[in-house]
Amino acid sequence: MLRHGVIHRYRKFMPVSEATRVITLNEGSTPMVPAYNLSALIHPRLEIWLKYEGLNPTGSFKDRGMTVAITKAVEEGFQAVCCASTGNTSASAAAYAARAGIKCAVLIPEGKIALGKLSQAMIHGARVIQIKGNFDDALRLVRDVAEKYPIALVNSVNPYRIEGQKSGAFEIVDDFQGVAPDFQAMPVGNAGNITAYWKGYKEYKAAGMAENLPRMLGFQAAGAAPIVLGHPVENPQTFATAIRIGNPASWKSAETARDESGGVIGMVTDHQIREAYELLARSEGVFAEPASAASVAGVVKLAESGFFDDVRPIASDHIRLVCILTGHGLKDPDSAIRVAEEPITIEAREEDVLDAIGLAEPALA
């Protein structure tokens, strides 16, 4: 079956006309993976599903918003776009700008970007500029530049990004035949994604496409948790680079999503994220980048606190919960290498192979 991008699939919900030239890499339609092992390990009443956004064209959820942002930039006559990034936005912006045939400049915090993401922006031909500062400094600079010069800003403060990213909520409801999950869990960095998903759920319900609304669960890293703490974090710290943001651009709308849905925005430690990162890969065979694991870490933390014990499910005997895995693990292979066991070196002999595997030699006939 031919796969279409999110603008084509959900055109009536998108800010485009029939004359709009759509810039797409056929993003979206990412798999919903049932996490049977994870569900059993975390809580007996949970039915966990993984929305694997790492299988978008550039390996992250950013492609959903970028197709709309770049499409509108081209439609409005811009010849260049810019963004600040912790990695995934730069990769996506560069790819879609290349597809559109326009220039792209990205500002990143010096030495704070996973090389898997930086390499993508570079190979797509973006002008990559490192600044001596953090993401919040980079975002301030590109906002200033975009206000003064004919360059479109394609960070999540661009409302078109939110319009594209809301398509993830549409897909989840479609996959469940018109019923939203009881809960949706996701990492929170700049907070555009939780904003977008909540917008999508509400629009789908208003259009009669969804029977209900989920409760939104968002999780920040403890060293970069301004929404939880109630104030900006001047020097955010976490190994989960995609959510290392101290002053989210979509802060208020994330709080709105939490409050309107009756949900939670909490925080998890780097240790909890690392444990969830490994658990996800080893129990379900799904390789996601560290920031993605914050959603699983948060669910584990809530389950341990008894949060799900008295919840009444909407559509089944089990509590249906969707974890958004925002990016592919190959975005940050160094993190995987650091937590994995090192390869074993042996002689090229059968008995040594069996010993390394932990198998006894077969008995003689």
Phi, psi and chi 1 to 4 in degrees:
 res  aa     phi    psi   chi1   chi2   chi3   chi4
   1 MET       -  132.7 -176.8  178.1   70.4      -
   2 LEU   -67.4  130.1 -177.6   63.3      -      -
   3 ARG   -93.0  131.0  171.1  172.8  164.6  172.4
   4 HIS  -108.0  153.7  -65.9  -70.3      -      -
   5 GLY   -73.0  173.6      -      -      -      -
   6 VAL   -69.2  -28.8  -60.8      -      -      -
   7 ILE   -67.1  -45.1  -64.2  176.7      -      -
   8 HIS   -64.2  -42.4  -70.4  -63.3      -      -
   9 ARG   -69.1  -36.2 -176.0  173.0  177.8 -176.4
  10 TYR  -124.7   42.1  -62.0  109.4      -      -
  11 ARG   -55.5  -39.7 -178.0  177.5  -76.6  -88.5
  12 LYS   -67.8  -15.6   70.3  177.6 -177.9  179.2
  13 PHE  -100.5    3.2  -67.1   96.8      -      -
  14 MET  -109.9  152.4  -62.8  -66.5  169.9      -
  15 PRO   -82.7   59.0   32.3  -36.0      -      -
  16 VAL  -132.9  163.6  -63.9      -      -      -
  17 SER  -116.2  177.1   69.8      -      -      -
  18 GLU   -66.0  -23.2  -70.7  -58.7  -41.0      -
  19 ALA   -86.3   -9.5      -      -      -      -
  20 THR   -66.2  130.6  -59.0      -      -      -
  21 ARG   -80.6  112.6  174.0 -165.1  167.8 -160.2
  22 VAL   -86.0  127.0  175.0      -      -      -
  23 ILE   -98.9  111.1  -50.6  -59.3      -      -
  24 THR  -141.6  151.6 -179.4      -      -      -
  25 LEU  -116.8   23.6  -70.8  166.8      -      -
  26 ASN    59.8   46.7  -71.6   -7.8      -      -
  27 GLU   -72.5  170.2   60.2  -65.7  -45.7      -
  28 GLY    84.9 -167.6      -      -      -      -
  29 SER    54.1   37.1  -58.9      -      -      -
  30 THR   -75.8  153.4   53.1      -      -      -
  31 PRO   -73.1  148.9   23.0  -32.2      -      -
  32 MET  -103.7  111.7  -74.6  -87.5  -77.1      -
  33 VAL  -102.1  119.2 -178.2      -      -      -
  34 PRO   -69.5  127.7   24.7  -31.6      -      -
  35 ALA  -103.3   74.9      -      -      -      -
  36 TYR   -63.4  -45.6  -56.2  116.6      -      -
  37 ASN   -67.5  -43.0  -62.3  -37.1      -      -
  38 LEU   -63.1  -42.0 -156.1   57.9      -      -
  39 SER   -58.6  -47.0  -59.2      -      -      -
  40 ALA   -65.4  -35.2      -      -      -      -
  41 LEU   -73.3  -32.9  -72.3  168.0      -      -
  42 ILE   -90.4  -47.8  -66.1  175.9      -      -
  43 HIS  -163.7  133.0 -164.4  -75.3      -      -
  44 PRO   -65.0  -19.2   21.6  -32.9      -      -
  45 ARG   -96.9   -3.8  -63.1 -172.6   64.5 -141.7
  46 LEU   -88.5  140.1  -76.7 -179.3      -      -
  47 GLU  -118.1   97.0  175.2 -169.9  -58.6      -
  48 ILE   -93.4  135.1  -61.6  174.7      -      -
  49 TRP  -122.1  147.3  -67.3   75.6      -      -
  50 LEU  -112.4  115.7  -51.8  172.2      -      -
  51 LYS   -87.8  103.0 -178.3   64.5  168.9  165.0
  52 TYR   -89.6   84.0 -165.2   16.4      -      -
  53 GLU   -73.4  -10.1  -69.1  -67.7  -86.5      -
  54 GLY   -65.3  -11.1      -      -      -      -
  55 LEU   -96.9   17.6  -65.8 -172.1      -      -
  56 ASN   -72.9  164.7  -85.9  -61.8      -      -
  57 PRO   -54.4  -41.3  -29.8   36.7      -      -
  58 THR  -100.4   10.1   75.7      -      -      -
  59 GLY    90.8   12.6      -      -      -      -
  60 SER  -153.3  168.6   87.7      -      -      -
  61 PHE   -64.5  -16.7   76.8   95.4      -      -
  62 LYS   -58.3  -25.4  -57.1  -72.5 -174.1  175.6
  63 ASP   -63.4  -30.6  -65.0  -14.1      -      -
  64 ARG   -60.4  -45.2  -68.5 -176.5 -178.8  -84.6
  65 GLY   -79.2  -32.4      -      -      -      -
  66 MET   -69.6  -33.4 -156.1   58.4   68.5      -
  67 THR   -59.3  -39.0 -179.3      -      -      -
  68 VAL   -75.6  -42.5 -176.6      -      -      -
  69 ALA   -62.0  -44.1      -      -      -      -
  70 ILE   -73.3  -38.8  -61.2  -63.7      -      -
  71 THR   -56.4  -46.3  -69.7      -      -      -
  72 LYS   -71.9  -34.2  -63.7  -59.3  -69.8 -173.9
  73 ALA   -61.4  -43.8      -      -      -      -
  74 VAL   -65.5  -44.3  169.7      -      -      -
  75 GLU   -62.0  -33.3 -173.5  172.7   55.5      -
  76 GLU   -88.0    2.8  -67.9  168.0    5.8      -
  77 GLY    91.1   10.0      -      -      -      -
  78 PHE   -73.6  141.2  -72.4   96.3      -      -
  79 GLN  -105.1   -1.6  -66.0  -62.5  -49.9      -
  80 ALA  -152.5  149.7      -      -      -      -
  81 VAL  -130.0  159.4  -62.8      -      -      -
  82 CYS  -143.1  160.6   65.6      -      -      -
  83 CYS  -159.7  158.3   67.0      -      -      -
  84 ALA   -99.2  150.1      -      -      -      -
  85 SER  -155.4  147.9 -178.4      -      -      -
  86 THR   -96.9    7.8   55.7      -      -      -
  87 GLY   138.6  -59.6      -      -      -      -
  88 ASN   -68.0  -37.6  -76.1  -30.5      -      -
  89 THR   -64.1  -41.0  -61.5      -      -      -
  90 SER   -63.6  -40.8   66.9      -      -      -
  91 ALA   -63.4  -44.5      -      -      -      -
  92 SER   -69.7  -45.9 -173.1      -      -      -
  93 ALA   -59.8  -42.9      -      -      -      -
  94 ALA   -63.6  -42.2      -      -      -      -
  95 ALA   -66.4  -45.9      -      -      -      -
  96 TYR   -72.9  -31.9  -78.2   80.7      -      -
  97 ALA   -65.7  -40.5      -      -      -      -
  98 ALA   -61.6  -42.3      -      -      -      -
  99 ARG   -60.8  -37.2 -177.3   78.8  166.7  170.4
 100 ALA   -83.1  -16.6      -      -      -      -
 101 GLY    79.8   30.8      -      -      -      -
 102 ILE  -121.7  167.8   60.7  176.1      -      -
 103 LYS   -81.6  155.3  -66.0 -179.3  179.6  179.0
 104 CYS  -141.1  133.1  177.4      -      -      -
 105 ALA  -124.6  135.9      -      -      -      -
 106 VAL  -127.1  137.0  -59.1      -      -      -
 107 LEU  -106.7  129.7  -92.4   65.7      -      -
 108 ILE  -131.2  152.8   61.6  172.9      -      -
 109 PRO   -69.0  130.4  -14.1   28.0      -      -
 110 GLU   -58.7  126.5 -176.1 -178.9   25.5      -
 111 GLY    70.9   11.8      -      -      -      -
 112 LYS  -115.8   14.7  -60.0  -67.2 -174.4  179.9
 113 ILE  -116.2  133.7  -56.6  -62.2      -      -
 114 ALA   -61.1  133.4      -      -      -      -
 115 LEU   -63.8  -28.5  -67.4  179.4      -      -
 116 GLY   -60.1  -34.0      -      -      -      -
 117 LYS   -81.6  -42.4  -57.5  172.9 -174.0  179.1
 118 LEU   -62.0  -38.1 -175.0   57.1      -      -
 119 SER   -62.1  -33.6   64.5      -      -      -
 120 GLN   -65.4  -48.1  -70.3  179.9  -83.6      -
 121 ALA   -59.3  -39.2      -      -      -      -
 122 MET   -68.8  -44.7  -65.6  168.1   67.6      -
 123 ILE   -69.1  -26.2 -163.2   64.6      -      -
 124 HIS   -81.5   -1.1  -68.5  -51.3      -      -
 125 GLY    91.3   12.8      -      -      -      -
 126 ALA   -72.1  151.5      -      -      -      -
 127 ARG   -84.2  108.2  177.4   59.6   61.6   93.5
 128 VAL   -95.6  122.9  179.1      -      -      -
 129 ILE  -121.7  118.3  -55.6  163.4      -      -
 130 GLN   -90.0  135.6  -65.1 -168.7  101.8      -
 131 ILE  -115.0  152.3   65.7  161.9      -      -
 132 LYS   -83.7   81.6  -62.6 -177.7 -175.3  -61.4
 133 GLY   176.4 -173.0      -      -      -      -
 134 ASN  -102.9 -174.8   58.8   29.8      -      -
 135 PHE   -59.5  -40.4  169.9   82.9      -      -
 136 ASP   -62.7  -35.7  -58.2  -60.2      -      -
 137 ASP   -65.3  -41.9  -62.8  -39.5      -      -
 138 ALA   -64.0  -41.8      -      -      -      -
 139 LEU   -65.2  -40.7 -178.7   57.2      -      -
 140 ARG   -60.0  -41.5  173.9  178.7   49.4   79.6
 141 LEU   -66.2  -46.2  -77.5  167.7      -      -
 142 VAL   -69.6  -31.2  -67.9      -      -      -
 143 ARG   -64.8  -40.9  -68.2 -179.9   86.6  159.4
 144 ASP   -63.5  -43.8  -70.9  -15.7      -      -
 145 VAL   -63.0  -45.2  167.7      -      -      -
 146 ALA   -66.0  -29.0      -      -      -      -
 147 GLU   -72.0  -27.6  -74.3  177.8    4.2      -
 148 LYS  -102.1  -20.6  -62.6  172.7 -177.1  175.3
 149 TYR  -131.0  160.4  -59.3   94.5      -      -
 150 PRO   -77.0   62.5   29.7  -35.7      -      -
 151 ILE  -127.6  128.7  -58.0  174.0      -      -
 152 ALA   -82.5  129.0      -      -      -      -
 153 LEU   -84.6  125.9  177.9   62.5      -      -
 154 VAL  -116.4   23.7  -68.1      -      -      -
 155 ASN   -71.4  176.8  -82.6   99.1      -      -
 156 SER   -69.9   -8.8   60.6      -      -      -
 157 VAL   -70.2  -17.1  -66.5      -      -      -
 158 ASN   -72.7  117.2 -179.6  -36.1      -      -
 159 PRO   -61.2  -22.9   21.7  -33.2      -      -
 160 TYR   -68.6  -28.8  -62.6  132.6      -      -
 161 ARG   -62.0  -44.8  -77.7  -83.9  -52.9  -80.9
 162 ILE   -61.8  -39.0  -57.2  -61.4      -      -
 163 GLU   -60.7  -38.7  -68.4  -60.1  -53.6      -
 164 GLY   -75.2  -40.6      -      -      -      -
 165 GLN   -68.5  -24.0  -75.0  168.0 -147.0      -
 166 LYS   -65.1  -16.7   71.8 -174.2 -178.9 -174.3
 167 SER   -62.8  -23.6   63.8      -      -      -
 168 GLY   -61.1  -37.7      -      -      -      -
 169 ALA   -66.2  -39.9      -      -      -      -
 170 PHE   -58.3  -45.6  -59.8  160.9      -      -
 171 GLU   -63.5  -40.3  -71.2 -178.6   13.1      -
 172 ILE   -61.7  -47.2  -69.7  170.5      -      -
 173 VAL   -63.4  -41.6  173.5      -      -      -
 174 ASP   -60.2  -42.4  -73.1  -14.1      -      -
 175 ASP   -64.7  -27.4  -75.3  -15.6      -      -
 176 PHE  -100.7   23.0  -69.5  137.8      -      -
 177 GLN    53.0   47.5  -71.5   78.7   51.4      -
 178 GLY    90.5    6.3      -      -      -      -
 179 VAL  -117.6  123.6  179.8      -      -      -
 180 ALA   -74.7  154.7      -      -      -      -
 181 PRO   -67.6  165.3   26.0  -35.0      -      -
 182 ASP   -66.1  -40.2  -62.2  -70.7      -      -
 183 PHE  -136.8  149.2  -65.6   92.1      -      -
 184 GLN  -127.2  127.8 -175.9 -163.2  -77.4      -
 185 ALA  -113.0  141.1      -      -      -      -
 186 MET  -157.6  155.2   62.4 -157.6  -43.4      -
 187 PRO   -71.4  153.6   18.6  -21.9      -      -
 188 VAL  -128.1  118.4  174.3      -      -      -
 189 GLY  -116.7  -89.4      -      -      -      -
 190 ASN   -80.6   -6.9 -145.7   26.4      -      -
 191 ALA    75.5    9.1      -      -      -      -
 192 GLY   -70.1  -31.4      -      -      -      -
 193 ASN   -73.9  -43.0 -146.1   21.0      -      -
 194 ILE   -65.0  -35.0 -169.1  170.0      -      -
 195 THR   -61.2  -46.8  -60.8      -      -      -
 196 ALA   -67.4  -45.6      -      -      -      -
 197 TYR   -61.6  -42.5  -89.1   79.8      -      -
 198 TRP   -63.3  -40.4 -177.2 -123.3      -      -
 199 LYS   -60.0  -42.8 -172.5  175.6 -166.6  -66.7
 200 GLY   -63.6  -45.6      -      -      -      -
 201 TYR   -60.4  -44.4  -75.2  121.8      -      -
 202 LYS   -65.1  -41.5  -70.7 -164.1  -62.6 -178.0
 203 GLU   -64.6  -41.2  -73.1 -172.6    8.9      -
 204 TYR   -66.1  -39.4 -126.5   36.2      -      -
 205 LYS   -67.5  -41.2 -172.4  171.8 -172.3  -61.4
 206 ALA   -62.9  -30.4      -      -      -      -
 207 ALA   -85.6    0.7      -      -      -      -
 208 GLY    79.6   15.0      -      -      -      -
 209 MET   -92.8  -14.9  -55.8  -68.7  -73.5      -
 210 ALA  -131.4  138.8      -      -      -      -
 211 GLU   -78.3  -25.0  -66.7 -178.6   12.9      -
 212 ASN  -151.9  177.6   61.2  -65.6      -      -
 213 LEU  -120.3  143.8  -64.3  171.1      -      -
 214 PRO   -85.2  167.2   34.1  -35.2      -      -
 215 ARG   -92.0  129.8  -67.0  170.4   65.2 -178.5
 216 MET   -91.6  128.5  -55.2  -64.9  -74.2      -
 217 LEU  -117.3  118.1  -52.5  176.5      -      -
 218 GLY  -120.0  145.3      -      -      -      -
 219 PHE  -134.4  128.0  -59.9   99.6      -      -
 220 GLN  -103.2  158.2  -61.9 -172.9  -64.1      -
 221 ALA   -74.2  142.4      -      -      -      -
 222 ALA   -58.4  -31.4      -      -      -      -
 223 GLY   -84.6    0.3      -      -      -      -
 224 ALA  -147.7   62.0      -      -      -      -
 225 ALA  -123.5   58.9      -      -      -      -
 226 PRO   -63.1  -36.0   22.1  -34.2      -      -
 227 ILE   -66.8  -41.4  -62.6  176.1      -      -
 228 VAL   -67.6  -42.6  179.6      -      -      -
 229 LEU   -77.0  -23.4  -61.8  172.8      -      -
 230 GLY    86.6   13.9      -      -      -      -
 231 HIS  -158.0  153.9   59.2   78.5      -      -
 232 PRO   -59.1  148.4  -22.8   33.7      -      -
 233 VAL  -105.1  115.1  176.2      -      -      -
 234 GLU   -65.9  -38.1 -173.1  172.9  -20.1      -
 235 ASN  -130.0   75.3 -174.4   28.1      -      -
 236 PRO   -62.4  142.4   24.0  -33.7      -      -
 237 GLN  -136.4  126.6  -63.0  -65.8  -32.1      -
 238 THR  -170.7  147.5  173.5      -      -      -
 239 PHE   -73.3  -15.9   89.8  108.7      -      -
 240 ALA   -81.6   82.2      -      -      -      -
 241 THR   -58.7  -29.7   56.0      -      -      -
 242 ALA   -66.4  -20.6      -      -      -      -
 243 ILE  -117.7   22.6   53.4  173.3      -      -
 244 ARG   -84.8   72.8 -172.1 -169.4  -72.8  149.5
 245 ILE  -133.6  128.5  -65.1  170.9      -      -
 246 GLY   -97.7  -13.1      -      -      -      -
 247 ASN  -147.0   80.6 -168.8   12.2      -      -
 248 PRO   -59.1  137.2  -21.2   32.2      -      -
 249 ALA   -67.5  -30.6      -      -      -      -
 250 SER  -106.9   35.5  -59.8      -      -      -
 251 TRP   -54.7  -55.9 -174.5  -33.4      -      -
 252 LYS   -64.7  -40.3  -65.6  -57.5  179.1 -175.4
 253 SER   -71.1  -27.3   53.8      -      -      -
 254 ALA   -67.4  -41.5      -      -      -      -
 255 GLU   -63.8  -36.3  -70.5 -177.5  -35.2      -
 256 THR   -63.1  -44.0  -61.9      -      -      -
 257 ALA   -60.1  -44.0      -      -      -      -
 258 ARG   -61.2  -49.3  174.8 -162.0   64.2 -165.4
 259 ASP   -71.9  -43.2  -63.0  -17.3      -      -
 260 GLU   -65.9  -32.8  -72.0 -176.3   -8.2      -
 261 SER   -89.7   -8.8   71.3      -      -      -
 262 GLY    72.3   31.6      -      -      -      -
 263 GLY   -98.7 -156.6      -      -      -      -
 264 VAL  -142.2  139.5  171.8      -      -      -
 265 ILE  -119.0  114.2  -66.3 -179.4      -      -
 266 GLY  -123.0 -171.9      -      -      -      -
 267 MET  -134.4  152.2   62.3 -177.6  179.5      -
 268 VAL  -131.1  148.6  -74.2      -      -      -
 269 THR   -77.9  163.6   66.0      -      -      -
 270 ASP   -61.1  -35.2  -87.3   13.0      -      -
 271 HIS   -62.2  -43.7  176.0   69.8      -      -
 272 GLN   -66.0  -37.2  -70.0  169.2  -38.3      -
 273 ILE   -65.0  -44.2  -65.0  172.6      -      -
 274 ARG   -61.8  -42.4  -77.6 -167.8  178.4   92.5
 275 GLU   -62.4  -42.2  -75.0 -168.2  -31.2      -
 276 ALA   -68.5  -36.2      -      -      -      -
 277 TYR   -58.3  -46.9  176.8   54.1      -      -
 278 GLU   -72.0  -41.1  -66.9 -176.2   65.5      -
 279 LEU   -59.7  -42.4 -179.6   64.8      -      -
 280 LEU   -61.1  -45.4 -172.0   57.0      -      -
 281 ALA   -70.8  -39.6      -      -      -      -
 282 ARG   -87.2  -23.4  -65.7  178.7 -178.6 -179.2
 283 SER   -95.4  -27.3   68.7      -      -      -
 284 GLU  -123.0   -7.5  -63.5  -65.2  -10.0      -
 285 GLY    71.2   22.0      -      -      -      -
 286 VAL  -109.0  122.4  176.2      -      -      -
 287 PHE  -102.6  106.7 -172.8   24.1      -      -
 288 ALA  -118.7  159.0      -      -      -      -
 289 GLU   -70.7  159.7   68.2  171.1  -45.7      -
 290 PRO   -53.2  -42.7  -30.7   37.6      -      -
 291 ALA   -59.1  -35.3      -      -      -      -
 292 SER   -58.3  -36.5  -64.1      -      -      -
 293 ALA   -68.7  -13.1      -      -      -      -
 294 ALA   -60.8  -33.1      -      -      -      -
 295 SER   -65.2  -43.1   60.7      -      -      -
 296 VAL   -68.5  -42.3  176.4      -      -      -
 297 ALA   -59.3  -40.0      -      -      -      -
 298 GLY   -66.1  -39.7      -      -      -      -
 299 VAL   -65.2  -41.9  170.6      -      -      -
 300 VAL   -58.3  -46.3  171.0      -      -      -
 301 LYS   -61.9  -43.9 -177.1  177.7  178.5  178.8
 302 LEU   -65.9  -40.2  -70.8 -179.2      -      -
 303 ALA   -62.3  -42.0      -      -      -      -
 304 GLU   -66.2  -25.9  -70.1  174.8  -13.7      -
 305 SER   -85.1   -4.5   73.8      -      -      -
 306 GLY    87.7   11.5      -      -      -      -
 307 PHE   -57.0  -38.5  179.4   84.4      -      -
 308 PHE   -91.4   -4.3  -60.5  108.4      -      -
 309 ASP   -59.6  -39.5  -68.3   -6.0      -      -
 310 ASP  -109.9   14.7  -61.5  -40.3      -      -
 311 VAL   -72.7  138.1  171.1      -      -      -
 312 ARG  -100.1  113.7  -61.9  179.0   64.0 -179.8
 313 PRO   -64.4  154.9  -15.8   28.9      -      -
 314 ILE   -84.1  -45.5  -67.0  170.2      -      -
 315 ALA  -119.4   -4.7      -      -      -      -
 316 SER  -156.3 -176.8   69.2      -      -      -
 317 ASP   -73.3  -24.9  -67.0  -24.7      -      -
 318 HIS  -101.6  156.1  -74.0   80.6      -      -
 319 ILE   -83.0  112.3  -58.6  162.4      -      -
 320 ARG   -83.3  124.3 -177.2  171.4  -74.2  168.8
 321 LEU  -133.9  129.1 -175.0  150.6      -      -
 322 VAL  -108.4  123.9  175.1      -      -      -
 323 CYS   -96.9  126.1  -75.1      -      -      -
 324 ILE   -86.4  116.8  -50.6  -61.3      -      -
 325 LEU   -97.6  103.4  -55.9 -176.7      -      -
 326 THR   -74.1  -24.2   47.6      -      -      -
 327 GLY  -150.7  158.1      -      -      -      -
 328 HIS   -74.6  147.9 -160.8  -71.8      -      -
 329 GLY   -62.8  -27.1      -      -      -      -
 330 LEU   -71.7   -6.1  -69.9  175.9      -      -
 331 LYS   -64.6  -29.3  -70.4  -81.5 -168.6  171.4
 332 ASP  -141.0   67.1 -172.1    3.0      -      -
 333 PRO   -64.2  -26.2   22.8  -33.2      -      -
 334 ASP   -60.7  -36.6  -70.4  -16.0      -      -
 335 SER   -65.2  -38.5  -71.2      -      -      -
 336 ALA   -66.6  -41.7      -      -      -      -
 337 ILE   -63.4  -36.8  -67.9  166.8      -      -
 338 ARG   -67.3  -31.7  -78.8 -166.8  -68.4  -90.5
 339 VAL   -97.3  -11.3  -58.5      -      -      -
 340 ALA   -87.8  160.8      -      -      -      -
 341 GLU   -72.5  143.6  -67.3 -177.8    8.6      -
 342 GLU   -73.3  150.7  -67.6 -172.6    5.6      -
 343 PRO   -60.8  148.5  -20.9   31.8      -      -
 344 ILE   -95.0  135.1  -60.0  168.9      -      -
 345 THR  -105.9  126.7  -58.0      -      -      -
 346 ILE  -135.5  170.6   61.3  170.1      -      -
 347 GLU   -72.6  156.5  -64.2  -65.8  -27.1      -
 348 ALA   -82.2   65.0      -      -      -      -
 349 ARG  -132.1  145.1  -62.1 -177.1  -56.6 -148.5
 350 GLU   -59.7  -42.7 -178.5  178.9  -48.4      -
 351 GLU   -64.4  -32.2   57.9  -92.6   29.8      -
 352 ASP   -71.9  -35.1  -71.9   -9.2      -      -
 353 VAL   -63.4  -47.0  173.0      -      -      -
 354 LEU   -61.6  -40.4  -66.6  172.4      -      -
 355 ASP   -64.8  -41.5 -175.5   57.7      -      -
 356 ALA   -66.5  -36.2      -      -      -      -
 357 ILE   -72.4  -29.2  -65.1  172.5      -      -
 358 GLY    96.8   23.8      -      -      -      -
 359 LEU  -105.4  142.5  -64.6  174.9      -      -
 360 ALA   -78.8  154.4      -      -      -      -
 361 GLU   -64.0  143.3  -68.4 -171.6   34.9      -
 362 PRO   -64.4  146.5   23.4  -33.0      -      -
 363 ALA   -68.0  148.1      -      -      -      -
 364 LEU   -71.7  142.6  -65.1  174.2      -      -
 365 ALA   -71.3      -      -      -      -      -
